């Protein structure tokens, strides 16, 4: 009865909120108010309450700037990060190159290892005497045996730099000589040498009667020229390699035809002998 009287008086006085003291419940407020504000309270373990708005999202912090800002390539943090990334990239490349060189050196025969050592000893002696061009020739002979030895390539490059020799090659994107020629920069010198060594090795394999190995090496020459952005083909290795490949393929086709004719001739002989034996019986 008393509760009804209190409620009646509150309605008359214009009060919209009523407190029920017995249950401590608030009347007059929307039961969805808490949800409309986007607040949820979820118990997490013992005596723990985590509050999180319904629209709240977890966003990653962009690098290298602070939150809610676009990353800037001009920031010092970004530049330092890029510098370290480049250093790590080059270190990984050097490690792979060392592994490749070691693997290649293990494949050399004892005779080739001895010849390579003799060339390197002569080159070192000529280098110490200041005869850089002669030393370059010895290093080139060593590279002919082992084209992937980076240390020898670096020594050849050093001789090239100290000798002051200018290696002529066509300008990038041009054909011909005269005014359309320029010097090979030192950073491309070892690539030019490596290309020529590959081409010379392919020619030698062809002369030694190893067509399959020669074809593989000529294809390496072509791929190296195509994939290298700078122009490193200063002796027409690309055109010559294509011609040699065509010649090897033609020779291979002729040999197959000859083999077929020989097989047919042998088969005819066998049939003739068989017929003669049958007639003799």
C-alpha positions in Angstrom: 0.0 0.0 0.0 2.8 2.4 0.9 4.6 1.6 -2.4 1.4 2.5 -4.4 1.0 5.8 -2.5 4.7 6.7 -3.2 4.3 5.8 -6.9 1.1 7.8 -7.2 2.7 10.9 -5.6 5.7 10.7 -7.8 3.5 10.6 -11.0 1.6 13.6 -9.8 4.7 15.6 -9.1 6.2 14.8 -12.6 9.0 12.5 -11.4 10.0 9.9 -14.0 12.5 8.0 -11.9 11.4 5.9 -9.0 13.7 4.0 -6.7 12.5 0.7 -5.2 14.4 0.7 -1.9 13.5 -2.9 -1.2 15.1 -4.3 -4.3 17.3 -1.2 -5.1 15.9 -1.3 -8.7 15.6 1.9 -10.7 12.3 2.4 -12.6 11.9 4.8 -15.5 15.2 4.2 -17.3 15.5 2.0 -20.5 16.8 -1.5 -19.8 18.7 -1.1 -23.2 20.6 2.0 -22.1 23.7 0.1 -21.3 23.7 -1.6 -24.7 22.9 1.6 -26.5 26.0 3.2 -25.1 27.9 0.2 -26.5 29.3 -1.1 -23.2 29.6 -4.7 -22.3 30.9 -6.1 -19.1 32.2 -9.7 -19.3 33.6 -11.4 -16.3 37.1 -12.7 -17.0 38.1 -15.1 -14.2 37.9 -14.3 -10.6 36.7 -10.8 -9.6 37.7 -9.3 -13.0 35.5 -7.2 -15.2 36.7 -6.1 -18.7 34.8 -3.1 -20.3 34.9 -2.7 -24.1 32.8 -0.7 -26.4 30.9 -2.6 -29.1 32.5 -0.5 -31.8 36.1 -0.7 -30.5 38.6 -2.5 -32.8 42.2 -3.5 -32.3 44.3 -1.8 -34.9 48.0 -2.5 -35.6 50.4 0.3 -35.1 51.8 1.3 -38.5 55.6 1.5 -38.8 57.5 3.7 -38.4 55.1 6.6 -37.4 52.8 6.9 -34.4 49.3 5.5 -34.4 46.7 7.1 -36.7 49.4 8.5 -39.0 50.5 7.3 -42.4 54.1 5.9 -42.5 56.5 8.4 -44.1 59.5 7.3 -46.2 61.2 10.5 -45.0 61.3 9.5 -41.3 64.6 8.6 -39.7 63.1 5.4 -38.3 62.0 4.2 -41.8 65.4 5.1 -43.4 67.3 3.2 -40.7 65.0 0.2 -41.1 65.5 0.2 -44.9 69.3 0.4 -44.4 69.3 -2.6 -42.1 67.1 -4.5 -44.5 69.5 -3.8 -47.4 72.5 -4.9 -45.3 70.8 -8.1 -44.4 69.9 -8.7 -48.0 73.5 -8.3 -49.2 74.8 -10.5 -46.4 72.4 -13.3 -47.5 73.6 -12.9 -51.1 77.3 -13.1 -50.1 76.6 -16.2 -48.0 74.9 -17.9 -51.0 77.8 -16.9 -53.2 80.3 -18.4 -50.8 78.3 -21.6 -50.7 78.2 -21.7 -54.5 81.9 -21.0 -54.9 82.8 -23.8 -52.4 80.5 -26.2 -54.2 82.0 -25.3 -57.5 85.6 -25.7 -56.2 84.8 -29.2 -54.9 83.8 -30.2 -58.4 87.1 -29.3 -60.0 89.4 -32.2 -60.8 92.8 -32.5 -59.2 94.5 -31.6 -62.5 92.3 -28.4 -62.9 93.0 -27.4 -59.3 96.7 -27.7 -59.9 96.5 -25.7 -63.1 94.3 -23.0 -61.4 96.9 -22.7 -58.6 99.7 -22.3 -61.1 97.9 -19.5 -62.9 97.0 -17.8 -59.6 100.7 -18.0 -58.4 101.9 -16.4 -61.6 99.2 -13.8 -61.4 100.1 -12.9 -57.9 103.8 -12.6 -58.8 103.0 -10.3 -61.8 100.6 -8.3 -59.7 103.4 -7.6 -57.1 105.7 -6.6 -59.9 103.2 -4.0 -61.1 102.5 -5.9 -64.4 98.7 -5.6 -64.1 97.7 -6.4 -67.7 99.8 -9.6 -67.6 98.3 -10.5 -64.3 94.9 -10.0 -65.7 95.7 -12.6 -68.4 96.7 -15.2 -65.7 93.6 -14.5 -63.6 91.5 -14.9 -66.8 93.0 -18.3 -67.3 92.2 -19.3 -63.8 88.6 -18.1 -64.3 88.4 -20.2 -67.4 88.7 -23.2 -65.2 86.5 -21.9 -62.4 84.3 -19.0 -63.6 82.5 -18.7 -60.2 85.5 -17.9 -58.0 84.5 -14.4 -56.8 87.9 -13.7 -55.2 89.7 -14.2 -58.5 87.1 -12.0 -60.2 87.8 -9.3 -57.6 91.5 -9.6 -58.2 91.0 -9.3 -61.9 88.8 -6.2 -61.3 91.6 -4.7 -59.2 94.2 -5.3 -61.9 91.8 -3.7 -64.4 91.4 -0.6 -62.2 95.1 -0.2 -61.5 96.2 -0.7 -65.1 94.0 2.1 -66.3 93.0 -0.1 -69.3 89.8 1.0 -71.0 87.7 -1.8 -72.3 85.6 -0.6 -75.3 82.0 -1.7 -75.7 78.9 -0.3 -77.5 76.7 2.1 -75.6 73.6 0.7 -74.1 70.8 0.7 -76.7 73.1 1.4 -79.7 74.9 -0.7 -82.3 78.2 0.0 -84.0 81.5 1.7 -83.1 83.2 5.0 -83.5 81.4 7.7 -81.4 78.9 5.1 -80.3 81.4 3.4 -78.0 82.2 3.9 -74.3 84.3 2.3 -71.6 83.1 -0.5 -69.4 82.6 0.8 -65.8 84.5 -1.1 -63.2 81.3 -2.5 -61.6 80.5 -4.2 -64.9 84.0 -5.4 -65.7 83.7 -8.7 -63.9 80.3 -9.4 -65.5 81.8 -8.7 -69.0 84.7 -11.1 -68.2 82.4 -13.8 -66.8 80.2 -13.6 -69.9 83.2 -14.0 -72.2 84.6 -16.9 -70.1 81.3 -18.7 -70.3 81.2 -18.2 -74.1 84.9 -19.4 -74.4 84.1 -22.5 -72.3 81.1 -23.3 -74.5 83.3 -23.0 -77.6 85.8 -25.3 -76.1 83.2 -27.9 -75.2 82.0 -27.9 -78.8 85.5 -28.4 -80.1 86.0 -31.3 -77.6 83.0 -33.1 -79.1 80.6 -32.5 -76.1 77.6 -31.0 -77.9 75.1 -31.4 -75.0 77.4 -29.6 -72.5 78.2 -27.0 -75.1 74.4 -26.3 -75.7 73.9 -25.9 -72.0 76.7 -23.4 -71.7 75.6 -21.4 -74.8 72.1 -21.2 -73.2 73.7 -19.8 -70.0 75.4 -17.1 -72.1 72.1 -16.1 -73.8 70.2 -16.0 -70.5 72.9 -13.9 -68.8 72.7 -11.3 -71.6 68.9 -11.2 -71.6 68.6 -10.9 -67.8 71.4 -8.3 -67.3 70.0 -4.8 -67.5 73.3 -3.2 -68.5 74.9 -4.1 -71.9 77.7 -6.5 -71.2 77.8 -8.2 -74.6 80.7 -6.3 -76.3 81.8 -9.1 -78.7 78.5 -10.2 -80.2 78.3 -13.3 -77.9 74.5 -13.4 -78.2 74.5 -13.7 -82.0 77.3 -16.1 -82.1 75.8 -18.3 -79.3 72.5 -18.5 -81.3 74.4 -19.5 -84.4 76.3 -22.2 -82.6 73.1 -23.6 -81.1 71.6 -23.7 -84.5 74.6 -25.5 -85.9 74.6 -28.0 -83.0 70.9 -28.7 -83.5 71.4 -29.2 -87.2 74.3 -31.6 -86.5 72.2 -33.5 -84.0 69.4 -33.9 -86.5 71.8 -35.1 -89.2 73.3 -37.6 -86.8 69.9 -38.9 -85.9 69.1 -39.4 -89.6 72.3 -41.2 -90.2 71.6 -43.4 -87.2 68.2 -44.3 -88.7 69.8 -45.1 -92.0 72.5 -47.3 -90.4 69.8 -49.1 -88.4 67.8 -49.8 -91.5 70.9 -50.9 -93.4 71.8 -53.3 -90.6 68.2 -54.6 -90.4 68.2 -55.2 -94.2 71.5 -57.1 -93.9 70.1 -59.3 -91.1 67.0 -60.1 -93.1 69.1 -61.0 -96.2 71.3 -63.3 -94.1 68.3 -64.9 -92.6 66.8 -65.5 -96.1 70.1 -67.0 -97.4 70.3 -69.3 -94.4 66.7 -70.5 -95.0 67.5 -71.1 -98.7 70.6 -73.1 -97.8 68.6 -75.4 -95.7 
